[in-house]
Amino acid sequence: MLFNSIDFAVFLPIVFLLYWFVLNEDIKVQNLFLLGASYVFYGWWNPLFLSLIVLSSIIDYFIGLSIARTDAPRKGKRLLFLSLLLNLGFLGFFKYYNFFLESFVQAFSFFGHSFSMQRLDIILPVGISFYTFQTLSYSIDIYRKKLEPTKDFIAFAAYVSFFPQLVAGPIERAVNLLPQFHHKRTFRYSEAADGMRQILWGLFKKVVIADNCALYVNDIFANYTEYSGGILFLGAVLFAFQIYGDFSGYSDIAIGTARLFGFRLMQNFAFPYFSRDMAEFWRRWHISLSTWFRDYLYIPLGGSRGGKWQSIRNTFAIFLVSGLWHGPNWTYVAWGFLNACYFLPLLLLQLNRSNLDTVAQNRRFPSIGELLQIGTTFFLTCIAWVFFRAPTISDGLDITGRILSLSFFQTSLAEISIVARGLDTAFLLLYLFLLIVVEWLNRERSHGLSLMPEKLVWRWILYLLLLSLVLLAGNFYQPTEFIYFQF
């Protein structure tokens, strides 16, 4: 079920009303109801997907209990290894089997040995990368003695499948989300109202920003050989806004929806395009995944404690694995590698922790130096996004080569007229301007509509403006899927 669909617009209020006004006396009944609602939400795509998430929940529930019960370190380690093997095995089979098979065949063909192997017709379960990492963190934290396992299977299964963040995150840790299923929730109007504001802002970013940018991005990348470097860079910039509007929009809707039910999810995006360097960008972009890799991969590998070369190795490891996590294509690995190269100078010069505050904190406008830093970081990010969006690495290299060549300055009016869509282009520029202004004003807060006009009339004018744009721009009968559903 898509957030930007009529189905969800009917589903959400029904679940909300039953949850608060019919089942609010018993927390266990509420949890059971949320579990059922989550399975309906997830099974809306394909009921067969439910079998895998139910199996993952059962496996990690019992492994978690077994790890906590044993006093033998070796047995605990074997149980943790079993959890890793089964969860990553499911993920590897459904997501990467054909990818590694084809890469294996191509590698042998490169050395003059040709043979064929049978591809499997595998359907990728929606959101498998997200809930797999969520269940893994549960087992790992129990093994590390950071978490006591729950004996309430319904609460645990509801934690794994919680519908607001099930499909595309945030990737929640059990230490944060699971205890919320054990405590009675109380309806608070202020929390619900702020949740609705965040949902509205998320929908604006998805259907107004991302889906409109996609029209230009799809055309430019599909026909990139016909365009100059300037138009191709425009395509990269619009894709940067598309993927941000799409993914952070999903997170906003997820976090806002969770707040309607009395749950608090972690912030997943902290206005990353206002970052002054790439280290700051990665502290603000997809925070739940970045911190997951930091805590469960980078630090266990030794982090930066073992000297310069170990720090370099571990940095490239998390960026390359992060790239591969996004999908079975070498372009994602290239994207991860390029971001590691961006990060490396900051690490070596010990500047990776130099921008821990918010840009222009307690000031309305940034300085010239901060603007140059933001512009440079955004430019580097857009170049990396080219590889994320390109079909192949060779296409990505060709596009970036054109952007970084004199072709950048040879954009003709004829090209602009082909890409431009008249009044639609003018409106898109206005939408982007509105996005940037609103998020700049809220950059020290949790989401784009955290800071509202003091006067009620101006507040409702903003609500009605955004709602009108969402209704006019959104195709809710044939909604566009979120980009990260494929991951």
SEGUGU-868604 format. One record per residue (C-alpha): residue number from 1; residue in three letters; x, y, z; chain. Coordinates in steps of 0.5 Angstrom, whole numbers. Layout:
<atoms>
{NUM, 'ALA', {X, Y, Z}, 'A'}
...
</atoms>
This chain:
<atoms>
{1, 'MET', {0, 0, 0}, 'A'}
{2, 'LEU', {3, 7, -2}, 'A'}
{3, 'PHE', {3, 13, 2}, 'A'}
{4, 'ASN', {1, 17, -4}, 'A'}
{5, 'SER', {-5, 13, -5}, 'A'}
{6, 'ILE', {-13, 13, -4}, 'A'}
{7, 'ASP', {-12, 6, -1}, 'A'}
{8, 'PHE', {-8, 9, 5}, 'A'}
{9, 'ALA', {-12, 15, 5}, 'A'}
{10, 'VAL', {-18, 10, 7}, 'A'}
{11, 'PHE', {-14, 6, 11}, 'A'}
{12, 'LEU', {-10, 11, 16}, 'A'}
{13, 'PRO', {-17, 14, 19}, 'A'}
{14, 'ILE', {-20, 7, 20}, 'A'}
{15, 'VAL', {-14, 4, 23}, 'A'}
{16, 'PHE', {-13, 11, 27}, 'A'}
{17, 'LEU', {-21, 11, 30}, 'A'}
{18, 'LEU', {-21, 4, 32}, 'A'}
{19, 'TYR', {-14, 4, 35}, 'A'}
{20, 'TRP', {-16, 10, 40}, 'A'}
{21, 'PHE', {-23, 10, 40}, 'A'}
{22, 'VAL', {-25, 2, 41}, 'A'}
{23, 'LEU', {-19, -1, 43}, 'A'}
{24, 'ASN', {-15, 4, 47}, 'A'}
{25, 'GLU', {-17, 0, 54}, 'A'}
{26, 'ASP', {-12, -6, 53}, 'A'}
{27, 'ILE', {-5, -5, 50}, 'A'}
{28, 'LYS', {-4, -12, 48}, 'A'}
{29, 'VAL', {-10, -11, 44}, 'A'}
{30, 'GLN', {-8, -5, 41}, 'A'}
{31, 'ASN', {-1, -8, 39}, 'A'}
{32, 'LEU', {-5, -14, 36}, 'A'}
{33, 'PHE', {-9, -9, 32}, 'A'}
{34, 'LEU', {-3, -6, 30}, 'A'}
{35, 'LEU', {0, -12, 28}, 'A'}
{36, 'GLY', {-6, -14, 24}, 'A'}
{37, 'ALA', {-6, -7, 21}, 'A'}
{38, 'SER', {1, -8, 19}, 'A'}
{39, 'TYR', {0, -14, 16}, 'A'}
{40, 'VAL', {-5, -12, 12}, 'A'}
{41, 'PHE', {-1, -6, 10}, 'A'}
{42, 'TYR', {5, -10, 7}, 'A'}
{43, 'GLY', {1, -16, 4}, 'A'}
{44, 'TRP', {-3, -10, 0}, 'A'}
{45, 'TRP', {3, -11, -5}, 'A'}
{46, 'ASN', {3, -19, -5}, 'A'}
{47, 'PRO', {1, -23, 1}, 'A'}
{48, 'LEU', {6, -28, -1}, 'A'}
{49, 'PHE', {11, -23, 2}, 'A'}
{50, 'LEU', {8, -24, 9}, 'A'}
{51, 'SER', {11, -31, 10}, 'A'}
{52, 'LEU', {18, -28, 10}, 'A'}
{53, 'ILE', {17, -22, 15}, 'A'}
{54, 'VAL', {13, -27, 19}, 'A'}
{55, 'LEU', {19, -32, 19}, 'A'}
{56, 'SER', {24, -27, 20}, 'A'}
{57, 'SER', {20, -25, 26}, 'A'}
{58, 'ILE', {20, -32, 29}, 'A'}
{59, 'ILE', {27, -33, 28}, 'A'}
{60, 'ASP', {30, -27, 31}, 'A'}
{61, 'TYR', {25, -28, 37}, 'A'}
{62, 'PHE', {27, -35, 39}, 'A'}
{63, 'ILE', {34, -33, 38}, 'A'}
{64, 'GLY', {34, -27, 42}, 'A'}
{65, 'LEU', {31, -31, 48}, 'A'}
{66, 'SER', {36, -37, 47}, 'A'}
{67, 'ILE', {42, -32, 47}, 'A'}
{68, 'ALA', {40, -28, 53}, 'A'}
{69, 'ARG', {39, -35, 57}, 'A'}
{70, 'THR', {46, -38, 55}, 'A'}
{71, 'ASP', {52, -37, 60}, 'A'}
{72, 'ALA', {57, -40, 55}, 'A'}
{73, 'PRO', {60, -34, 50}, 'A'}
{74, 'ARG', {61, -39, 45}, 'A'}
{75, 'LYS', {54, -42, 44}, 'A'}
{76, 'GLY', {52, -34, 44}, 'A'}
{77, 'LYS', {56, -33, 39}, 'A'}
{78, 'ARG', {54, -39, 35}, 'A'}
{79, 'LEU', {47, -37, 36}, 'A'}
{80, 'LEU', {48, -30, 33}, 'A'}
{81, 'PHE', {52, -32, 27}, 'A'}
{82, 'LEU', {46, -37, 26}, 'A'}
{83, 'SER', {41, -30, 26}, 'A'}
{84, 'LEU', {46, -27, 21}, 'A'}
{85, 'LEU', {47, -33, 17}, 'A'}
{86, 'LEU', {39, -33, 16}, 'A'}
{87, 'ASN', {37, -26, 16}, 'A'}
{88, 'LEU', {43, -24, 11}, 'A'}
{89, 'GLY', {42, -31, 7}, 'A'}
{90, 'PHE', {35, -29, 6}, 'A'}
{91, 'LEU', {37, -22, 4}, 'A'}
{92, 'GLY', {42, -25, -1}, 'A'}
{93, 'PHE', {38, -30, -4}, 'A'}
{94, 'PHE', {32, -25, -6}, 'A'}
{95, 'LYS', {36, -19, -7}, 'A'}
{96, 'TYR', {43, -21, -10}, 'A'}
{97, 'TYR', {43, -28, -13}, 'A'}
{98, 'ASN', {42, -26, -20}, 'A'}
{99, 'PHE', {47, -20, -19}, 'A'}
{100, 'PHE', {52, -24, -17}, 'A'}
{101, 'LEU', {51, -30, -22}, 'A'}
{102, 'GLU', {51, -25, -27}, 'A'}
{103, 'SER', {58, -22, -25}, 'A'}
{104, 'PHE', {61, -29, -24}, 'A'}
{105, 'VAL', {59, -31, -31}, 'A'}
{106, 'GLN', {62, -24, -34}, 'A'}
{107, 'ALA', {68, -25, -30}, 'A'}
{108, 'PHE', {70, -31, -33}, 'A'}
{109, 'SER', {68, -29, -40}, 'A'}
{110, 'PHE', {73, -23, -39}, 'A'}
{111, 'PHE', {78, -28, -38}, 'A'}
{112, 'GLY', {76, -32, -45}, 'A'}
{113, 'HIS', {72, -37, -41}, 'A'}
{114, 'SER', {64, -37, -43}, 'A'}
{115, 'PHE', {59, -41, -40}, 'A'}
{116, 'SER', {52, -40, -38}, 'A'}
{117, 'MET', {48, -41, -31}, 'A'}
{118, 'GLN', {40, -41, -30}, 'A'}
{119, 'ARG', {38, -34, -27}, 'A'}
{120, 'LEU', {32, -35, -22}, 'A'}
{121, 'ASP', {25, -31, -23}, 'A'}
{122, 'ILE', {26, -28, -16}, 'A'}
{123, 'ILE', {21, -23, -14}, 'A'}
{124, 'LEU', {24, -18, -9}, 'A'}
{125, 'PRO', {20, -17, -3}, 'A'}
{126, 'VAL', {19, -10, -1}, 'A'}
{127, 'GLY', {23, -7, 4}, 'A'}
{128, 'ILE', {27, -13, 6}, 'A'}
{129, 'SER', {33, -9, 7}, 'A'}
{130, 'PHE', {30, -5, 12}, 'A'}
{131, 'TYR', {27, -10, 16}, 'A'}
{132, 'THR', {32, -15, 16}, 'A'}
{133, 'PHE', {37, -9, 19}, 'A'}
{134, 'GLN', {32, -8, 24}, 'A'}
{135, 'THR', {31, -15, 26}, 'A'}
{136, 'LEU', {39, -16, 26}, 'A'}
{137, 'SER', {40, -10, 31}, 'A'}
{138, 'TYR', {35, -14, 36}, 'A'}
{139, 'SER', {40, -20, 36}, 'A'}
{140, 'ILE', {46, -16, 36}, 'A'}
{141, 'ASP', {44, -12, 42}, 'A'}
{142, 'ILE', {42, -18, 46}, 'A'}
{143, 'TYR', {49, -21, 45}, 'A'}
{144, 'ARG', {52, -15, 47}, 'A'}
{145, 'LYS', {48, -14, 53}, 'A'}
{146, 'LYS', {45, -8, 51}, 'A'}
{147, 'LEU', {38, -10, 51}, 'A'}
{148, 'GLU', {34, -15, 54}, 'A'}
{149, 'PRO', {30, -20, 50}, 'A'}
{150, 'THR', {22, -19, 50}, 'A'}
{151, 'LYS', {18, -25, 52}, 'A'}
{152, 'ASP', {12, -22, 48}, 'A'}
{153, 'PHE', {12, -24, 41}, 'A'}
{154, 'ILE', {6, -20, 39}, 'A'}
{155, 'ALA', {10, -14, 41}, 'A'}
{156, 'PHE', {16, -16, 38}, 'A'}
{157, 'ALA', {13, -18, 31}, 'A'}
{158, 'ALA', {9, -11, 31}, 'A'}
{159, 'TYR', {16, -8, 32}, 'A'}
{160, 'VAL', {19, -11, 26}, 'A'}
{161, 'SER', {13, -10, 22}, 'A'}
{162, 'PHE', {10, -3, 24}, 'A'}
{163, 'PHE', {7, -1, 18}, 'A'}
{164, 'PRO', {9, 7, 18}, 'A'}
{165, 'GLN', {16, 5, 17}, 'A'}
{166, 'LEU', {16, -2, 15}, 'A'}
{167, 'VAL', {18, -1, 8}, 'A'}
{168, 'ALA', {23, 5, 7}, 'A'}
{169, 'GLY', {25, 6, 14}, 'A'}
{170, 'PRO', {27, 10, 19}, 'A'}
{171, 'ILE', {31, 3, 21}, 'A'}
{172, 'GLU', {29, 3, 28}, 'A'}
{173, 'ARG', {33, 0, 33}, 'A'}
{174, 'ALA', {30, -5, 38}, 'A'}
{175, 'VAL', {32, -1, 44}, 'A'}
{176, 'ASN', {28, 5, 42}, 'A'}
{177, 'LEU', {22, 3, 39}, 'A'}
{178, 'LEU', {21, -4, 42}, 'A'}
{179, 'PRO', {20, -1, 49}, 'A'}
{180, 'GLN', {14, 3, 46}, 'A'}
{181, 'PHE', {10, -3, 45}, 'A'}
{182, 'HIS', {10, -5, 52}, 'A'}
{183, 'HIS', {8, 2, 55}, 'A'}
{184, 'LYS', {1, 5, 55}, 'A'}
{185, 'ARG', {0, 10, 50}, 'A'}
{186, 'THR', {-4, 16, 51}, 'A'}
{187, 'PHE', {-7, 21, 46}, 'A'}
{188, 'ARG', {-4, 28, 45}, 'A'}
{189, 'TYR', {-7, 33, 41}, 'A'}
{190, 'SER', {-1, 37, 40}, 'A'}
{191, 'GLU', {3, 31, 38}, 'A'}
{192, 'ALA', {-2, 28, 33}, 'A'}
{193, 'ALA', {-3, 35, 30}, 'A'}
{194, 'ASP', {5, 36, 29}, 'A'}
{195, 'GLY', {5, 29, 26}, 'A'}
{196, 'MET', {-1, 31, 21}, 'A'}
{197, 'ARG', {4, 37, 19}, 'A'}
{198, 'GLN', {10, 33, 18}, 'A'}
{199, 'ILE', {5, 28, 14}, 'A'}
{200, 'LEU', {3, 34, 10}, 'A'}
{201, 'TRP', {10, 36, 9}, 'A'}
{202, 'GLY', {12, 29, 7}, 'A'}
{203, 'LEU', {7, 29, 1}, 'A'}
{204, 'PHE', {9, 36, -1}, 'A'}
{205, 'LYS', {16, 33, -2}, 'A'}
{206, 'LYS', {14, 27, -5}, 'A'}
{207, 'VAL', {8, 29, -10}, 'A'}
{208, 'VAL', {10, 36, -12}, 'A'}
{209, 'ILE', {17, 36, -11}, 'A'}
{210, 'ALA', {20, 29, -13}, 'A'}
{211, 'ASP', {15, 27, -18}, 'A'}
{212, 'ASN', {15, 33, -22}, 'A'}
{213, 'CYS', {23, 33, -22}, 'A'}
{214, 'ALA', {22, 26, -25}, 'A'}
{215, 'LEU', {19, 28, -31}, 'A'}
{216, 'TYR', {25, 32, -33}, 'A'}
{217, 'VAL', {30, 27, -30}, 'A'}
{218, 'ASN', {28, 21, -34}, 'A'}
{219, 'ASP', {28, 25, -40}, 'A'}
{220, 'ILE', {35, 28, -39}, 'A'}
{221, 'PHE', {38, 21, -37}, 'A'}
{222, 'ALA', {34, 17, -42}, 'A'}
{223, 'ASN', {37, 21, -48}, 'A'}
{224, 'TYR', {44, 24, -45}, 'A'}
{225, 'THR', {48, 23, -51}, 'A'}
{226, 'GLU', {43, 29, -54}, 'A'}
{227, 'TYR', {45, 34, -49}, 'A'}
{228, 'SER', {51, 38, -47}, 'A'}
{229, 'GLY', {54, 38, -40}, 'A'}
{230, 'GLY', {50, 44, -38}, 'A'}
{231, 'ILE', {43, 40, -39}, 'A'}
{232, 'LEU', {46, 34, -36}, 'A'}
{233, 'PHE', {48, 38, -30}, 'A'}
{234, 'LEU', {41, 40, -29}, 'A'}
{235, 'GLY', {39, 33, -30}, 'A'}
{236, 'ALA', {43, 31, -24}, 'A'}
{237, 'VAL', {41, 37, -20}, 'A'}
{238, 'LEU', {34, 35, -21}, 'A'}
{239, 'PHE', {35, 28, -19}, 'A'}
{240, 'ALA', {38, 31, -13}, 'A'}
{241, 'PHE', {32, 34, -11}, 'A'}
{242, 'GLN', {28, 28, -13}, 'A'}
{243, 'ILE', {31, 23, -9}, 'A'}
{244, 'TYR', {31, 28, -3}, 'A'}
{245, 'GLY', {24, 29, -4}, 'A'}
{246, 'ASP', {22, 22, -5}, 'A'}
{247, 'PHE', {26, 19, 1}, 'A'}
{248, 'SER', {26, 24, 6}, 'A'}
{249, 'GLY', {18, 25, 4}, 'A'}
{250, 'TYR', {17, 18, 6}, 'A'}
{251, 'SER', {21, 19, 12}, 'A'}
{252, 'ASP', {17, 25, 14}, 'A'}
{253, 'ILE', {10, 21, 13}, 'A'}
{254, 'ALA', {12, 15, 17}, 'A'}
{255, 'ILE', {15, 19, 23}, 'A'}
{256, 'GLY', {8, 23, 22}, 'A'}
{257, 'THR', {4, 17, 22}, 'A'}
{258, 'ALA', {7, 14, 28}, 'A'}
{259, 'ARG', {6, 20, 32}, 'A'}
{260, 'LEU', {-1, 19, 31}, 'A'}
{261, 'PHE', {-1, 13, 34}, 'A'}
{262, 'GLY', {3, 15, 40}, 'A'}
{263, 'PHE', {10, 13, 37}, 'A'}
{264, 'ARG', {16, 17, 36}, 'A'}
{265, 'LEU', {21, 15, 31}, 'A'}
{266, 'MET', {28, 17, 30}, 'A'}
{267, 'GLN', {30, 23, 25}, 'A'}
{268, 'ASN', {32, 20, 18}, 'A'}
{269, 'PHE', {34, 27, 15}, 'A'}
{270, 'ALA', {36, 33, 18}, 'A'}
{271, 'PHE', {36, 38, 12}, 'A'}
{272, 'PRO', {43, 35, 9}, 'A'}
{273, 'TYR', {43, 40, 3}, 'A'}
{274, 'PHE', {45, 45, 8}, 'A'}
{275, 'SER', {51, 41, 9}, 'A'}
{276, 'ARG', {58, 45, 9}, 'A'}
{277, 'ASP', {62, 38, 8}, 'A'}
{278, 'MET', {61, 31, 6}, 'A'}
{279, 'ALA', {62, 29, 13}, 'A'}
{280, 'GLU', {56, 33, 15}, 'A'}
{281, 'PHE', {52, 31, 9}, 'A'}
{282, 'TRP', {53, 24, 12}, 'A'}
{283, 'ARG', {51, 26, 19}, 'A'}
{284, 'ARG', {45, 29, 16}, 'A'}
{285, 'TRP', {43, 24, 10}, 'A'}
{286, 'HIS', {39, 17, 12}, 'A'}
{287, 'ILE', {41, 18, 19}, 'A'}
{288, 'SER', {38, 11, 21}, 'A'}
{289, 'LEU', {43, 7, 16}, 'A'}
{290, 'SER', {49, 11, 17}, 'A'}
{291, 'THR', {49, 10, 24}, 'A'}
{292, 'TRP', {47, 3, 23}, 'A'}
{293, 'PHE', {53, 2, 19}, 'A'}
{294, 'ARG', {57, 6, 24}, 'A'}
{295, 'ASP', {55, 2, 30}, 'A'}
{296, 'TYR', {55, -5, 27}, 'A'}
{297, 'LEU', {60, -5, 22}, 'A'}
{298, 'TYR', {65, 1, 22}, 'A'}
{299, 'ILE', {66, 0, 30}, 'A'}
{300, 'PRO', {67, -7, 30}, 'A'}
{301, 'LEU', {72, -7, 25}, 'A'}
{302, 'GLY', {76, -2, 29}, 'A'}
{303, 'GLY', {73, 4, 27}, 'A'}
{304, 'SER', {79, 10, 27}, 'A'}
{305, 'ARG', {82, 7, 33}, 'A'}
{306, 'GLY', {88, 3, 30}, 'A'}
{307, 'GLY', {91, 8, 26}, 'A'}
{308, 'LYS', {91, 11, 19}, 'A'}
{309, 'TRP', {91, 5, 14}, 'A'}
{310, 'GLN', {85, 2, 18}, 'A'}
{311, 'SER', {81, 8, 18}, 'A'}
{312, 'ILE', {82, 8, 11}, 'A'}
{313, 'ARG', {80, 1, 10}, 'A'}
{314, 'ASN', {74, 2, 15}, 'A'}
{315, 'THR', {71, 8, 11}, 'A'}
{316, 'PHE', {72, 5, 4}, 'A'}
{317, 'ALA', {68, -2, 7}, 'A'}
{318, 'ILE', {62, 2, 10}, 'A'}
{319, 'PHE', {61, 6, 4}, 'A'}
{320, 'LEU', {62, 0, -1}, 'A'}
{321, 'VAL', {57, -4, 3}, 'A'}
{322, 'SER', {52, 2, 4}, 'A'}
{323, 'GLY', {53, 2, -4}, 'A'}
{324, 'LEU', {51, -5, -5}, 'A'}
{325, 'TRP', {46, -5, 0}, 'A'}
{326, 'HIS', {42, 0, -4}, 'A'}
{327, 'GLY', {41, -5, -10}, 'A'}
{328, 'PRO', {44, -11, -14}, 'A'}
{329, 'ASN', {48, -6, -19}, 'A'}
{330, 'TRP', {55, -4, -20}, 'A'}
{331, 'THR', {53, 3, -20}, 'A'}
{332, 'TYR', {51, 3, -13}, 'A'}
{333, 'VAL', {58, 1, -11}, 'A'}
{334, 'ALA', {61, 6, -15}, 'A'}
{335, 'TRP', {57, 11, -12}, 'A'}
{336, 'GLY', {59, 9, -5}, 'A'}
{337, 'PHE', {66, 9, -8}, 'A'}
{338, 'LEU', {66, 16, -10}, 'A'}
{339, 'ASN', {63, 18, -3}, 'A'}
{340, 'ALA', {69, 15, 0}, 'A'}
{341, 'CYS', {74, 19, -4}, 'A'}
{342, 'TYR', {70, 25, -2}, 'A'}
{343, 'PHE', {70, 23, 5}, 'A'}
{344, 'LEU', {77, 21, 6}, 'A'}
{345, 'PRO', {81, 28, 5}, 'A'}
{346, 'LEU', {77, 30, 11}, 'A'}
{347, 'LEU', {78, 24, 15}, 'A'}
{348, 'LEU', {86, 24, 14}, 'A'}
{349, 'LEU', {86, 32, 16}, 'A'}
{350, 'GLN', {82, 30, 22}, 'A'}
{351, 'LEU', {76, 35, 19}, 'A'}
{352, 'ASN', {71, 30, 19}, 'A'}
{353, 'ARG', {68, 33, 26}, 'A'}
{354, 'SER', {69, 40, 24}, 'A'}
{355, 'ASN', {62, 42, 23}, 'A'}
{356, 'LEU', {57, 39, 28}, 'A'}
{357, 'ASP', {53, 45, 29}, 'A'}
{358, 'THR', {47, 47, 24}, 'A'}
{359, 'VAL', {50, 52, 19}, 'A'}
{360, 'ALA', {48, 60, 21}, 'A'}
{361, 'GLN', {46, 58, 27}, 'A'}
{362, 'ASN', {42, 63, 31}, 'A'}
{363, 'ARG', {43, 67, 24}, 'A'}
{364, 'ARG', {38, 68, 19}, 'A'}
{365, 'PHE', {43, 68, 13}, 'A'}
{366, 'PRO', {49, 64, 12}, 'A'}
{367, 'SER', {56, 68, 11}, 'A'}
{368, 'ILE', {59, 68, 4}, 'A'}
{369, 'GLY', {64, 62, 6}, 'A'}
{370, 'GLU', {58, 58, 8}, 'A'}
{371, 'LEU', {55, 59, 2}, 'A'}
{372, 'LEU', {61, 57, -2}, 'A'}
{373, 'GLN', {62, 51, 3}, 'A'}
{374, 'ILE', {54, 49, 2}, 'A'}
{375, 'GLY', {55, 50, -6}, 'A'}
{376, 'THR', {61, 46, -6}, 'A'}
{377, 'THR', {58, 40, -2}, 'A'}
{378, 'PHE', {52, 40, -6}, 'A'}
{379, 'PHE', {56, 40, -13}, 'A'}
{380, 'LEU', {60, 34, -11}, 'A'}
{381, 'THR', {54, 30, -8}, 'A'}
{382, 'CYS', {50, 32, -15}, 'A'}
{383, 'ILE', {56, 28, -19}, 'A'}
{384, 'ALA', {56, 22, -14}, 'A'}
{385, 'TRP', {48, 22, -16}, 'A'}
{386, 'VAL', {50, 21, -23}, 'A'}
{387, 'PHE', {52, 14, -22}, 'A'}
{388, 'PHE', {46, 13, -17}, 'A'}
{389, 'ARG', {42, 14, -23}, 'A'}
{390, 'ALA', {45, 12, -29}, 'A'}
{391, 'PRO', {44, 5, -32}, 'A'}
{392, 'THR', {51, 3, -32}, 'A'}
{393, 'ILE', {58, 5, -30}, 'A'}
{394, 'SER', {60, 7, -37}, 'A'}
{395, 'ASP', {54, 11, -37}, 'A'}
{396, 'GLY', {56, 15, -31}, 'A'}
{397, 'LEU', {63, 16, -33}, 'A'}
{398, 'ASP', {60, 19, -40}, 'A'}
{399, 'ILE', {55, 24, -37}, 'A'}
{400, 'THR', {60, 26, -31}, 'A'}
{401, 'GLY', {65, 27, -37}, 'A'}
{402, 'ARG', {61, 31, -41}, 'A'}
{403, 'ILE', {59, 35, -34}, 'A'}
{404, 'LEU', {66, 37, -33}, 'A'}
{405, 'SER', {68, 38, -40}, 'A'}
{406, 'LEU', {67, 45, -44}, 'A'}
{407, 'SER', {61, 42, -46}, 'A'}
{408, 'PHE', {58, 45, -40}, 'A'}
{409, 'PHE', {58, 52, -43}, 'A'}
{410, 'GLN', {56, 50, -49}, 'A'}
{411, 'THR', {48, 49, -48}, 'A'}
{412, 'SER', {44, 52, -53}, 'A'}
{413, 'LEU', {37, 55, -53}, 'A'}
{414, 'ALA', {35, 49, -57}, 'A'}
{415, 'GLU', {37, 44, -52}, 'A'}
{416, 'ILE', {33, 49, -47}, 'A'}
{417, 'SER', {27, 49, -51}, 'A'}
{418, 'ILE', {27, 41, -51}, 'A'}
{419, 'VAL', {28, 40, -44}, 'A'}
{420, 'ALA', {23, 46, -42}, 'A'}
{421, 'ARG', {16, 45, -41}, 'A'}
{422, 'GLY', {13, 52, -41}, 'A'}
{423, 'LEU', {9, 54, -35}, 'A'}
{424, 'ASP', {10, 47, -32}, 'A'}
{425, 'THR', {18, 49, -31}, 'A'}
{426, 'ALA', {16, 56, -28}, 'A'}
{427, 'PHE', {12, 52, -23}, 'A'}
{428, 'LEU', {17, 47, -21}, 'A'}
{429, 'LEU', {22, 53, -20}, 'A'}
{430, 'LEU', {17, 56, -15}, 'A'}
{431, 'TYR', {16, 49, -12}, 'A'}
{432, 'LEU', {23, 48, -11}, 'A'}
{433, 'PHE', {24, 55, -8}, 'A'}
{434, 'LEU', {19, 54, -3}, 'A'}
{435, 'LEU', {22, 48, -1}, 'A'}
{436, 'ILE', {29, 51, 0}, 'A'}
{437, 'VAL', {26, 57, 4}, 'A'}
{438, 'VAL', {21, 53, 9}, 'A'}
{439, 'GLU', {27, 48, 10}, 'A'}
{440, 'TRP', {32, 53, 11}, 'A'}
{441, 'LEU', {27, 57, 16}, 'A'}
{442, 'ASN', {27, 50, 20}, 'A'}
{443, 'ARG', {34, 47, 19}, 'A'}
{444, 'GLU', {35, 47, 27}, 'A'}
{445, 'ARG', {28, 43, 28}, 'A'}
{446, 'SER', {26, 36, 27}, 'A'}
{447, 'HIS', {22, 37, 20}, 'A'}
{448, 'GLY', {20, 43, 15}, 'A'}
{449, 'LEU', {13, 45, 18}, 'A'}
{450, 'SER', {16, 45, 25}, 'A'}
{451, 'LEU', {16, 53, 26}, 'A'}
{452, 'MET', {9, 55, 24}, 'A'}
{453, 'PRO', {7, 63, 23}, 'A'}
{454, 'GLU', {5, 65, 30}, 'A'}
{455, 'LYS', {-2, 68, 27}, 'A'}
{456, 'LEU', {-7, 63, 26}, 'A'}
{457, 'VAL', {-9, 66, 19}, 'A'}
{458, 'TRP', {-2, 65, 16}, 'A'}
{459, 'ARG', {-2, 58, 19}, 'A'}
{460, 'TRP', {-8, 56, 15}, 'A'}
{461, 'ILE', {-6, 60, 9}, 'A'}
{462, 'LEU', {0, 55, 9}, 'A'}
{463, 'TYR', {-4, 49, 10}, 'A'}
{464, 'LEU', {-9, 50, 5}, 'A'}
{465, 'LEU', {-3, 52, 0}, 'A'}
{466, 'LEU', {1, 46, 1}, 'A'}
{467, 'LEU', {-6, 42, 1}, 'A'}
{468, 'SER', {-8, 45, -6}, 'A'}
{469, 'LEU', {-1, 43, -9}, 'A'}
{470, 'VAL', {-1, 36, -6}, 'A'}
{471, 'LEU', {-8, 35, -9}, 'A'}
{472, 'LEU', {-7, 39, -16}, 'A'}
{473, 'ALA', {0, 35, -17}, 'A'}
{474, 'GLY', {-1, 28, -14}, 'A'}
{475, 'ASN', {-4, 23, -18}, 'A'}
{476, 'PHE', {-7, 19, -12}, 'A'}
{477, 'TYR', {-11, 14, -17}, 'A'}
{478, 'GLN', {-4, 11, -20}, 'A'}
{479, 'PRO', {1, 14, -15}, 'A'}
{480, 'THR', {8, 13, -17}, 'A'}
{481, 'GLU', {12, 9, -12}, 'A'}
{482, 'PHE', {18, 11, -8}, 'A'}
{483, 'ILE', {25, 10, -10}, 'A'}
{484, 'TYR', {27, 7, -4}, 'A'}
{485, 'PHE', {22, 1, -5}, 'A'}
{486, 'GLN', {27, -2, -10}, 'A'}
{487, 'PHE', {32, -3, -4}, 'A'}
</atoms>
